[in-house]
């Protein structure tokens, strides 16, 4: 189940990780690719499957409903965390590039890198984020 917008999660969803310059380069290389978008669709479809399993759970079986809810919500939190982390690392890579470009410009070498790279568009989930959130 996707978390409700603005809802507070009582723990941090991410562990701090440090990506190397090569890691960020690799991430920038795939984030706009069709394969990455297909991968996100697959993960999103899996999350929908967990939500469907929750909807199809016998409401009389409280343990099964609670278990299915936990699994569904966890899957949506995973997808949300993945998107946020990718967006943060991509933006950090662009910030680093902008700093290098600014320094080169100050040195009179602005022709070394193209200026004004577009911001990478990482699409939001297309499912409602408030579906069946009991928190």
Residue frames as a rotation matrix with the C-alpha (Angstrom) as fourth column:
UNK 1
0.581 0.814 0.000 0.00
0.814 -0.581 0.000 0.00
0.000 0.000 -1.000 0.00
UNK 2
-0.157 -0.665 0.730 1.49
0.567 -0.666 -0.484 3.28
0.808 0.338 0.482 -0.97
UNK 3
-0.509 -0.042 -0.860 2.11
0.817 -0.338 -0.467 5.64
-0.271 -0.940 0.206 1.92
UNK 4
0.635 0.768 0.088 -0.24
0.770 -0.618 -0.160 8.59
-0.068 0.170 -0.983 2.12
UNK 5
0.004 -0.623 0.782 1.35
0.509 -0.672 -0.538 11.81
0.861 0.400 0.315 0.92
UNK 6
-0.010 -0.100 0.995 2.67
-0.558 -0.825 -0.089 13.71
0.830 -0.556 -0.047 3.88
UNK 7
0.934 0.343 -0.096 2.41
-0.120 0.557 0.822 10.72
0.336 -0.756 0.561 6.23
UNK 8
0.197 -0.877 0.438 5.24
-0.974 -0.227 -0.016 10.25
0.113 -0.424 -0.899 8.65
UNK 9
0.603 -0.154 -0.783 7.18
0.034 0.985 -0.168 7.00
0.797 0.075 0.599 8.63
UNK 10
0.960 -0.120 0.254 8.64
-0.275 -0.221 0.936 6.30
-0.056 -0.968 -0.245 12.07
UNK 11
0.329 -0.902 0.280 12.01
0.330 0.388 0.861 5.25
-0.885 -0.191 0.425 10.66
UNK 12
-0.009 -0.440 -0.898 14.43
-0.761 -0.580 0.292 6.28
-0.649 0.686 -0.329 7.94
UNK 13
0.866 0.462 0.192 13.83
-0.220 0.696 -0.684 4.33
-0.449 0.550 0.704 4.73
UNK 14
0.779 -0.614 -0.126 17.38
-0.037 0.155 -0.987 4.61
0.626 0.774 0.098 3.45
UNK 15
0.600 -0.746 -0.290 20.79
0.578 0.152 0.802 3.75
-0.554 -0.649 0.522 4.76
UNK 16
0.671 -0.381 -0.636 23.34
-0.545 -0.835 -0.073 6.34
-0.504 0.396 -0.768 3.76
UNK 17
0.496 -0.558 0.666 25.39
0.693 0.716 0.084 5.01
-0.524 0.420 0.741 0.88
UNK 18
0.165 -0.539 -0.826 28.18
-0.424 -0.795 0.434 6.68
-0.891 0.279 -0.360 -0.99
UNK 19
0.852 0.093 0.515 28.35
0.409 0.497 -0.766 6.26
-0.328 0.863 0.385 -4.72
UNK 20
-0.250 -0.965 -0.075 31.64
0.529 -0.201 0.824 6.61
-0.811 0.167 0.561 -6.51
UNK 21
-0.270 0.085 -0.959 31.94
-0.629 -0.770 0.109 8.89
-0.729 0.633 0.262 -9.52
UNK 22
-0.935 -0.103 -0.340 31.82
-0.330 0.607 0.723 5.76
0.132 0.788 -0.602 -11.69
UNK 23
-0.652 0.757 -0.038 28.62
0.678 0.560 -0.476 4.60
-0.340 -0.336 -0.878 -9.93
UNK 24
-0.015 0.661 -0.750 26.97
0.072 -0.747 -0.661 7.96
-0.997 -0.064 -0.036 -10.62
UNK 25
-0.572 -0.255 -0.780 28.17
-0.732 -0.272 0.625 7.90
-0.372 0.928 -0.031 -14.22
UNK 26
-0.974 0.219 -0.057 26.63
0.179 0.900 0.399 4.46
0.138 0.378 -0.915 -14.64
UNK 27
-0.348 0.890 -0.295 23.39
0.665 0.012 -0.747 5.64
-0.661 -0.456 -0.596 -13.01
UNK 28
-0.118 0.256 -0.959 23.23
-0.422 -0.887 -0.185 8.67
-0.899 0.383 0.213 -15.32
UNK 29
-0.840 -0.311 -0.445 23.76
-0.527 0.275 0.804 6.29
-0.128 0.910 -0.395 -18.23
UNK 30
-0.859 0.505 -0.086 20.68
0.461 0.835 0.302 4.22
0.224 0.219 -0.950 -17.48
UNK 31
-0.636 0.638 -0.434 18.20
0.332 -0.282 -0.900 6.57
-0.697 -0.716 -0.033 -15.81
UNK 32
-0.165 0.583 -0.796 16.84
-0.705 -0.634 -0.318 7.97
-0.689 0.508 0.516 -19.08
UNK 33
-0.912 -0.237 -0.336 16.96
-0.408 0.617 0.673 4.64
0.048 0.750 -0.659 -20.91
UNK 34
0.007 0.944 -0.330 13.86
-0.794 0.206 0.571 2.75
0.607 0.258 0.752 -21.97
UNK 35
-0.170 -0.141 -0.975 15.11
0.226 0.958 -0.178 -0.28
0.959 -0.251 -0.131 -20.07
UNK 36
-0.973 -0.191 -0.132 15.11
0.178 -0.250 -0.952 1.65
0.148 -0.949 0.277 -16.79
UNK 37
-0.530 0.844 0.079 11.56
-0.848 -0.530 -0.027 2.84
0.019 -0.082 0.996 -17.42
UNK 38
0.126 0.531 -0.838 10.49
-0.433 0.789 0.435 -0.75
0.893 0.308 0.330 -18.15
UNK 39
-0.593 -0.415 -0.690 12.16
0.415 0.577 -0.704 -1.90
0.690 -0.703 -0.170 -14.93
UNK 40
-0.945 0.288 0.156 10.19
-0.306 -0.608 -0.733 0.72
-0.116 -0.740 0.663 -12.96
UNK 41
-0.118 0.944 -0.307 6.98
-0.912 0.019 0.411 -0.48
0.394 0.328 0.859 -14.63
UNK 42
-0.073 0.021 -0.997 7.76
0.037 0.999 0.018 -4.05
0.997 -0.036 -0.073 -13.59
UNK 43
-0.890 -0.286 -0.355 8.43
0.359 0.041 -0.932 -3.04
0.282 -0.957 0.066 -9.98
UNK 44
-0.720 0.685 0.114 5.26
-0.685 -0.675 -0.274 -0.93
-0.110 -0.275 0.955 -9.96
UNK 45
0.023 0.726 -0.688 3.28
-0.665 0.524 0.531 -3.86
0.746 0.446 0.495 -11.36
UNK 46
-0.444 -0.259 -0.858 4.64
0.393 0.804 -0.447 -6.05
0.805 -0.535 -0.255 -8.57
UNK 47
-0.994 0.106 -0.008 3.49
-0.048 -0.512 -0.858 -3.46
-0.095 -0.852 0.514 -6.02
UNK 48
-0.319 0.931 -0.176 0.05
-0.928 -0.269 0.259 -3.46
0.194 0.246 0.950 -7.62
UNK 49
-0.111 0.221 -0.969 0.02
-0.157 0.959 0.236 -7.24
0.981 0.179 -0.071 -7.38
UNK 50
-0.821 -0.217 -0.528 0.62
0.468 0.273 -0.840 -7.04
0.327 -0.937 -0.123 -3.63
UNK 51
-0.806 0.592 0.014 -2.18
-0.535 -0.718 -0.446 -4.46
-0.254 -0.367 0.895 -3.36
UNK 52
-0.108 0.772 -0.627 -4.50
-0.781 0.325 0.534 -6.73
0.616 0.546 0.568 -5.36
UNK 53
-0.434 -0.111 -0.894 -3.61
0.284 0.925 -0.253 -9.62
0.855 -0.363 -0.370 -3.05
UNK 54
-0.985 0.100 -0.143 -4.61
0.099 -0.350 -0.932 -7.44
-0.143 -0.931 0.334 -0.10
UNK 55
-0.500 0.845 -0.191 -7.91
-0.864 -0.503 0.035 -6.53
-0.066 0.183 0.981 -1.75
UNK 56
0.064 0.507 -0.860 -8.62
-0.574 0.723 0.384 -10.21
0.816 0.469 0.337 -2.40
UNK 57
-0.882 -0.409 -0.234 -7.82
-0.029 0.541 -0.840 -11.31
0.470 -0.734 -0.489 1.15
UNK 58
-0.003 0.903 -0.429 -10.72
0.621 0.338 0.707 -12.66
0.784 -0.264 -0.562 3.18
UNK 59
-0.161 -0.064 0.985 -11.67
-0.406 -0.905 -0.125 -9.78
0.899 -0.420 0.120 5.51
UNK 60
0.849 0.517 0.109 -12.70
-0.331 0.360 0.872 -12.27
0.412 -0.777 0.477 8.19
UNK 61
0.591 -0.729 -0.345 -9.09
0.781 0.624 0.020 -13.44
0.200 -0.281 0.938 8.50
UNK 62
0.988 -0.125 -0.091 -7.50
-0.085 -0.933 0.351 -10.55
-0.129 -0.339 -0.932 10.44
UNK 63
0.264 -0.955 0.135 -3.99
0.050 0.153 0.987 -12.02
-0.963 -0.254 0.088 10.44
UNK 64
-0.072 -0.249 0.966 -4.06
0.930 0.333 0.155 -12.53
-0.360 0.910 0.208 6.67
UNK 65
0.775 0.403 0.487 -5.35
0.556 -0.801 -0.223 -8.99
0.300 0.443 -0.845 6.11
UNK 66
0.847 -0.500 -0.180 -2.68
-0.234 -0.656 0.717 -7.48
-0.477 -0.565 -0.673 8.36
UNK 67
0.022 -0.876 0.482 0.06
0.357 0.457 0.814 -9.56
-0.934 0.154 0.323 6.71
UNK 68
0.121 0.091 0.988 -1.08
0.992 0.011 -0.123 -8.64
-0.022 0.996 -0.089 3.21
UNK 69
0.958 0.254 0.131 -1.29
0.253 -0.967 0.026 -4.97
0.133 0.008 -0.991 4.23
UNK 70
0.552 -0.821 -0.146 2.24
-0.147 -0.268 0.952 -4.98
-0.821 -0.504 -0.269 5.62
UNK 71
-0.177 -0.627 0.759 3.61
0.682 0.477 0.554 -6.61
-0.709 0.615 0.344 2.46
UNK 72
0.397 0.400 0.826 1.73
0.893 -0.374 -0.248 -4.25
0.210 0.837 -0.506 0.14
UNK 73
0.998 -0.017 -0.068 2.73
0.003 -0.959 0.283 -1.13
-0.070 -0.283 -0.957 2.05
UNK 74
0.309 -0.949 0.065 6.35
0.052 0.085 0.995 -2.28
-0.950 -0.304 0.075 2.27
UNK 75
-0.049 -0.317 0.947 6.50
0.930 0.332 0.159 -2.81
-0.365 0.888 0.279 -1.48
UNK 76
0.693 0.360 0.625 5.23
0.590 -0.780 -0.206 0.73
0.414 0.511 -0.753 -2.16
UNK 77
0.880 -0.442 -0.171 7.68
-0.174 -0.638 0.750 2.16
-0.441 -0.631 -0.639 0.38
UNK 78
0.053 -0.878 0.476 10.48
0.514 0.433 0.741 0.31
-0.856 0.205 0.474 -1.41
UNK 79
0.144 0.060 0.988 9.47
0.980 -0.149 -0.134 1.80
0.139 0.987 -0.081 -4.77
UNK 80
0.947 0.245 0.209 9.18
0.209 -0.961 0.180 5.28
0.245 -0.127 -0.961 -3.27
UNK 81
0.630 -0.771 -0.090 12.60
-0.081 -0.181 0.980 4.98
-0.772 -0.610 -0.176 -1.62
UNK 82
-0.019 -0.629 0.777 14.18
0.813 0.443 0.378 3.69
-0.582 0.639 0.503 -4.83
UNK 83
0.443 0.269 0.855 12.83
0.794 -0.560 -0.235 6.62
0.416 0.784 -0.462 -6.86
UNK 84
0.999 -0.032 0.034 13.89
-0.045 -0.867 0.497 9.17
0.014 -0.498 -0.867 -4.25
UNK 85
0.400 -0.911 0.097 17.41
0.153 0.171 0.973 7.75
-0.904 -0.375 0.207 -3.96
UNK 86
-0.028 -0.377 0.926 17.91
0.974 0.197 0.109 7.63
-0.224 0.905 0.362 -7.73
UNK 87
0.692 0.358 0.627 16.63
0.529 -0.842 -0.103 11.20
0.491 0.402 -0.773 -8.07
UNK 88
0.923 -0.364 -0.128 18.91
-0.120 -0.586 0.802 12.42
-0.366 -0.724 -0.584 -5.27
UNK 89
0.116 -0.939 0.323 22.02
0.419 0.341 0.841 10.76
-0.900 0.038 0.433 -6.75
UNK 90
0.105 -0.017 0.994 21.23
0.988 -0.109 -0.107 12.01
0.110 0.994 0.005 -10.25
UNK 91
0.896 0.275 0.348 20.70
0.245 -0.961 0.129 15.55
0.370 -0.030 -0.929 -8.97
UNK 92
0.693 -0.710 -0.123 23.94
-0.029 -0.198 0.980 15.34
-0.720 -0.676 -0.158 -6.96
UNK 93
-0.054 -0.714 0.698 25.81
0.818 0.369 0.441 14.26
-0.573 0.595 0.564 -10.10
UNK 94
0.355 0.249 0.901 24.35
0.799 -0.581 -0.155 17.20
0.485 0.775 -0.405 -12.04
UNK 95
0.997 -0.029 -0.064 25.26
0.015 -0.802 0.597 19.57
-0.069 -0.597 -0.799 -9.20
UNK 96
0.288 -0.954 0.087 28.85
0.310 0.179 0.934 18.33
-0.906 -0.242 0.347 -9.34
UNK 97
-0.096 -0.287 0.953 28.90
0.991 0.066 0.119 18.82
-0.098 0.956 0.278 -13.11
UNK 98
0.749 0.434 0.501 27.50
0.488 -0.872 0.025 22.34
0.447 0.226 -0.865 -12.74
UNK 99
0.830 -0.502 -0.246 30.24
-0.021 -0.468 0.884 23.17
-0.558 -0.728 -0.399 -10.23
UNK 100
-0.090 -0.876 0.475 32.92
0.644 0.312 0.698 21.90
-0.759 0.369 0.536 -12.62
UNK 101
0.124 0.211 0.970 31.36
0.951 -0.305 -0.055 23.87
0.284 0.929 -0.238 -15.50
UNK 102
0.969 0.242 0.053 31.23
0.211 -0.917 0.339 27.02
0.130 -0.317 -0.939 -13.35
UNK 103
0.475 -0.866 -0.158 34.90
0.099 -0.126 0.987 26.62
-0.874 -0.484 0.026 -12.39
UNK 104
-0.223 -0.540 0.811 35.88
0.879 0.248 0.407 26.07
-0.421 0.804 0.419 -16.03
UNK 105
0.543 0.495 0.678 33.92
0.727 -0.681 -0.085 29.16
0.420 0.540 -0.730 -16.98
UNK 106
0.934 -0.242 -0.262 35.78
0.008 -0.720 0.694 31.16
-0.356 -0.650 -0.671 -14.33
UNK 107
0.033 -0.985 0.171 39.01
0.217 0.174 0.961 29.89
-0.976 0.006 0.220 -15.88
UNK 108
-0.046 0.018 -0.999 37.85
-0.799 -0.601 0.026 30.92
-0.600 0.799 0.043 -19.35
UNK 109
-0.940 -0.311 -0.144 37.30
-0.338 0.774 0.536 27.34
-0.055 0.552 -0.832 -20.53
UNK 110
-0.241 0.941 0.237 33.47
-0.583 0.055 -0.811 27.32
-0.776 -0.334 0.536 -20.75
UNK 111
0.236 0.311 -0.921 33.64
-0.956 0.243 -0.163 25.53
0.173 0.919 0.355 -24.11
UNK 112
-0.771 -0.637 0.009 35.04
-0.622 0.749 -0.228 22.44
0.139 -0.181 -0.974 -22.37
UNK 113
-0.786 0.606 0.120 31.58
0.505 0.743 -0.440 21.16
-0.356 -0.285 -0.890 -21.27
UNK 114
-0.466 0.732 0.496 28.16
0.300 -0.397 0.867 21.92
0.832 0.553 -0.035 -22.71
UNK 115
-0.986 0.133 0.098 26.29
-0.149 -0.462 -0.874 24.16
-0.071 -0.877 0.476 -20.27
UNK 116
-0.369 0.929 0.023 22.67
-0.911 -0.357 -0.207 23.75
-0.184 -0.097 0.978 -19.22
UNK 117
-0.927 0.075 -0.367 22.14
-0.027 0.964 0.265 20.01
0.374 0.255 -0.892 -19.07
UNK 118
-0.042 0.985 0.166 18.46
-0.568 -0.160 0.807 19.19
0.822 -0.060 0.567 -18.65
UNK 119
-0.433 0.024 0.901 17.24
-0.857 0.298 -0.420 17.85
-0.278 -0.954 -0.108 -15.34
UNK 120
-0.921 0.089 -0.380 16.48
-0.069 0.921 0.384 14.13
0.384 0.380 -0.841 -15.55
UNK 121
-0.135 0.955 0.263 12.76
-0.942 -0.206 0.265 13.43
0.307 -0.212 0.928 -15.34
UNK 122
-0.975 -0.065 -0.213 12.04
0.009 0.943 -0.332 10.52
0.223 -0.326 -0.919 -13.03
UNK 123
-0.316 0.943 0.105 8.30
-0.340 -0.216 0.915 9.92
0.886 0.254 0.388 -13.32
UNK 124
-0.522 0.287 0.803 6.13
-0.831 0.043 -0.555 9.58
-0.194 -0.957 0.216 -10.25
UNK 125
-0.884 0.312 0.349 4.15
0.285 0.950 -0.126 6.43
-0.371 -0.012 -0.929 -9.66
UNK 126
-0.788 0.615 -0.022 0.97
-0.341 -0.405 0.848 6.39
0.513 0.676 0.529 -11.68
UNK 127
-0.176 0.745 -0.643 -1.09
0.658 0.575 0.486 4.77
0.732 -0.337 -0.592 -8.96
UNK 128
0.522 0.406 0.750 -2.88
-0.242 -0.773 0.586 6.77
0.818 -0.487 -0.305 -6.27
UNK 129
-0.524 -0.840 -0.144 -0.63
-0.032 0.189 -0.982 7.11
0.851 -0.510 -0.126 -3.27
UNK 130
-0.607 0.344 0.716 -3.52
-0.793 -0.319 -0.519 7.24
0.050 -0.883 0.467 -0.82
UNK 131
0.098 0.688 -0.720 -5.15
-0.545 0.642 0.540 3.92
0.833 0.339 0.437 -1.66
UNK 132
0.720 0.407 -0.563 -6.17
0.100 0.741 0.664 2.02
0.687 -0.534 0.492 1.46
UNK 133
-0.464 -0.885 0.051 -3.57
0.112 -0.116 -0.987 3.56
0.879 -0.452 0.153 3.76
UNK 134
0.495 0.730 -0.471 -4.72
0.527 0.179 0.831 2.88
0.691 -0.659 -0.296 7.30
UNK 135
-0.376 -0.698 -0.609 -2.07
0.921 -0.206 -0.332 5.03
0.106 -0.686 0.720 8.98
